[in-house]
Amino acid sequence: MYPNMQTKELKVDDKIILTDSEGYIVNMDDWTDAFVIAQAEREQLELTEEHWQVVYFLRDYYEKHGVQCEVRKMVKYFKIEWNADRGASTYLHRIFPRGGPQKQGNRLAGLLRTKGEH
């Protein structure tokens, strides 16, 4: 944990999960599908199958590469997976209105805040 980091508590099932002040999970091992649901509710985001697909894509990408996926790589993947319109950056930002897929998507996926992000 970072010194002087303010944390928030998020109740997930019967467990308290700590997030930073913006909702990024503090301990990545605490991530579950139930965390996604609770965090989405906190952010007033109604989850769809597309949200879940992005969340799992982000987690898989991180697991394989050890870094968070760049938006351009997400766009390339989802243009093939969905179609050109729905895979576009503007659409991904529309379904993740609080910071786009790289911020809101990563929060839901239980990935840590990237360095330099404010």
Stockholm file with secondary structure:
# STOCKHOLM 1.0

chainA/1-118         MYPNMQTKELKVDDKIILTDSEGYIVNMDDWTDAFVIAQAEREQLELTEEHWQVVYFLRDYYEKHGVQCEVRKMVKYFKIEWNADRGASTYLHRIFPRGGPQKQGNRLAGLLRTKGEH
#=GR chainA/1-118 SS CCTTCCEEEEEETTEEEEEETTSCBSCGGGCCHHHHHHHHHHTTCCCCHHHHHHHHHHHHHHHHHSSCCCHHHHHHHHHHHTCTTTTSHHHHHHHSTTTHIIIIIHHHTTCCCCTTCC
#=GC SS_cons         CCTTCCEEEEEETTEEEEEETTSCBSCGGGCCHHHHHHHHHHTTCCCCHHHHHHHHHHHHHHHHHSSCCCHHHHHHHHHHHTCTTTTSHHHHHHHSTTTHIIIIIHHHTTCCCCTTCC
//
